[in-house]
Amino acid sequence: MEMREFRKEIEQRIKREGWKLLYDHKEASLRIEDEEIKKGVTLSLKPLLAKWERNEFDSIDEVVRYVEVGLESMRKSRC
């Protein structure tokens, strides 16, 4: 899978209302930010793609779960 396809797949699965997705082509990173709390998680896509190609993690769903847990934790710690 190419980087572009990998990024699009993650973006499709992670898109939520209230979350902003920012892609940095130079760094090959994807930032997912909660618009309300102005905090987020940055994913480095090159290492994730390499691990995915070597089957070192089960699926893109793991990445999505990581982001969801991280942003939820940030939201809770804000209160």
N, C-alpha and C positions, 0 to 999 in steps of 0.2 A: 504494500500500500504506500502511496506517495504521501508526503507531508500534507499537501493540500487536502487530500481525501480524508486523512486522519483528523485534521483540524475541523473540517466540515462535519464529520461524524460526531466529534465531541461537542461542537457547537449546537448541533441539532438536539442532542440528548440533554444538554445542560441548560438550554434556553428556558428562563423562567421570567415571569412578570416581576419587575422590580430589580432585576439583575442586568447589569451592563457588561457586554463582552467586548474586550479590546484586544486586537491581535497586533503584535509587534513582529513584523516580517524580519527585521534585522536580527533580532534575538530569538526568533522562532518560539515566541512565548504567547500564551493566551491568559489574559487577566479577566477574572470574573469578579465583579464588584457589586455589592449590595448598594443600591442607590440611596436607600434611607439612612444607613449607618456610615456610608462612605468608606467602607473597608472591604477588602477582598482577598482573593487567593490568586497567585500567579503560577501557571503551569509551564514548565519548560518542555516543549513538545518533542524535541529531538531525542532526549533520553527515554521519554515515554514510548515513542514510536519504536525505538530500538528494543526496548523490553517487550513490547507487544509482538514484534516480529520474531523474537526469540522465545515467545510463549512464557515469559517470566511472570506475567500476571494474566489472569483469566480473561478479562475483557475491559472494554472501555467503561463498563458499568462501575468498575472499581474506582476509576478516576472521577466519575460523576458522584459517587458516594463520598469520596474524599472531599470534594468541593462542598457538597451539601452539608456534611458534618462540620467542616471548617467554618462556613458562613453562619450556620445555626449557632455554633459556639460563640462566635463573635457577637452575634445579635443578643444572645443571652447574657454575656458578660457586660454588655452595654447597660443593661437594666439595673 
